[in-house]
């Protein structure tokens, strides 16, 4: 996972290149990097799940309130 640190937010890019997550400033956005949100393979969903888990661990370790409360 590549982590880009921006003022007030983090951008997480999957090593597989198919997903990006932006977290910060009250925003949690998942963006596909290729195609749309529909894929013909479960592998892309596996990649997304792995990215969400890694992004959550990094974000919470860096003070982001993941639950939004």
C-alpha positions in Angstrom: 0.0 0.0 0.0 1.2 3.5 -0.9 0.3 6.2 1.6 0.2 9.8 0.5 0.0 12.3 3.4 -1.9 15.5 2.6 -2.8 18.3 5.0 -5.6 16.8 7.1 -6.0 13.6 5.1 -4.4 10.4 3.9 -4.6 8.8 0.5 -4.1 5.0 0.3 -3.4 3.3 -3.0 -3.4 -0.4 -3.3 -0.2 -2.1 -4.4 -2.4 -3.9 -7.0 -3.3 -0.5 -8.5 -7.0 -1.1 -8.6 -8.2 0.9 -5.6 -7.7 4.2 -3.8 -9.1 5.3 -0.4 -9.2 8.9 0.8 -9.6 9.4 4.5 -9.7 12.7 6.4 -11.7 15.8 7.0 -14.9 13.8 7.7 -14.5 12.0 4.3 -14.1 8.3 3.6 -14.1 7.7 -0.1 -13.3 4.6 -2.1 -12.4 5.1 -5.7 -11.7 2.4 -8.3 -8.5 3.1 -10.3 -9.5 1.0 -13.3 -12.9 0.4 -14.8 -16.0 0.9 -12.7 -17.3 -0.4 -9.4 -18.4 -3.7 -11.0 -15.8 -6.3 -11.6 -16.0 -9.8 -13.1 -13.6 -11.2 -10.6 -13.7 -11.5 -6.8 -10.0 -10.8 -6.8 -10.7 -7.1 -7.1 -12.9 -7.3 -4.0 -10.2 -9.2 -2.1 -7.8 -6.3 -3.0 -10.3 -3.8 -1.8 -10.8 -5.6 1.5 -7.1 -5.8 2.1 -6.7 -2.1 1.4 -9.5 -1.2 3.8 -8.0 -3.2 6.6 -4.5 -1.7 6.0 -5.9 1.9 5.6 -7.9 1.5 8.8 -4.8 0.4 10.8 -2.7 3.2 9.5 -5.4 5.9 9.9 -6.4 4.9 13.4 -2.7 4.7 14.4 -2.4 8.3 13.2 -5.3 9.7 15.1 -8.1 9.4 12.6 -11.5 8.7 14.3 -12.5 5.8 12.0 -16.0 5.5 13.5 -16.9 9.1 12.7 -18.3 9.7 16.2 
